[in-house]
Amino acid sequence: MKKITSLLALALIPSLAWAHPGHDGVGLFHHMFDLLPIVAAVILVAGIYIWKKKQ
């Protein structure tokens, strides 16, 4: 549990920074909504690949 908590804390540290001027978002991931369809497609394809590989 301690390792998971440490990894989670390290993963969230970049989100503490303010976005560059011209954006209302907070953190380094303020462009995530622009990339979300691509990320979702990659996750879906990887999930299908792993599922097919196990069968």
Backbone torsions as a table, in degrees:
resi	resn	phi	psi	omega
1	MET	NA	-36.8	-179.6
2	LYS	-64.5	-38.0	179.7
3	LYS	-66.8	-41.8	179.2
4	ILE	-63.5	-42.1	179.2
5	THR	-63.3	-41.6	178.5
6	SER	-64.7	-43.4	179.2
7	LEU	-64.9	-39.0	178.6
8	LEU	-65.2	-42.1	178.5
9	ALA	-62.6	-42.8	179.0
10	LEU	-66.5	-33.9	179.5
11	ALA	-70.1	-29.2	-176.8
12	LEU	-89.9	-12.0	-178.5
13	ILE	-57.8	-43.3	179.4
14	PRO	-61.3	-25.5	-178.3
15	SER	-75.8	-3.2	179.1
16	LEU	-83.6	-16.2	-178.4
17	ALA	-80.3	149.1	177.5
18	TRP	-78.2	149.6	177.4
19	ALA	-70.7	160.6	178.9
20	HIS	-68.3	159.4	-176.2
21	PRO	-55.1	145.0	-179.7
22	GLY	99.3	-4.6	179.4
23	HIS	-121.7	149.3	175.1
24	ASP	-94.5	-8.0	-176.1
25	GLY	-74.2	158.5	177.5
26	VAL	-112.4	136.2	173.0
27	GLY	97.0	171.2	-178.3
28	LEU	-75.2	-12.6	-176.7
29	PHE	-103.9	28.8	-178.4
30	HIS	-73.7	-9.1	174.7
31	HIS	-96.2	8.3	-175.3
32	MET	-60.9	-35.2	-179.1
33	PHE	-67.6	-25.2	175.7
34	ASP	-72.9	-33.3	-176.3
35	LEU	-96.2	-6.4	-173.3
36	LEU	-56.0	-43.3	178.5
37	PRO	-61.0	-38.8	179.5
38	ILE	-68.0	-44.7	179.4
39	VAL	-62.0	-42.4	179.2
40	ALA	-63.4	-40.2	178.8
41	ALA	-64.6	-42.0	178.9
42	VAL	-63.7	-43.2	178.6
43	ILE	-63.1	-42.3	179.6
44	LEU	-63.5	-47.2	180.0
45	VAL	-63.8	-42.2	178.7
46	ALA	-63.9	-41.2	178.6
47	GLY	-63.1	-43.1	177.9
48	ILE	-65.1	-41.1	178.7
49	TYR	-60.8	-46.6	179.9
50	ILE	-65.3	-40.7	179.4
51	TRP	-63.5	-44.2	178.7
52	LYS	-66.5	-36.8	-178.9
53	LYS	-65.9	-34.8	-179.5
54	LYS	-76.0	-18.9	-178.3
55	GLN	-86.0	NA	NA
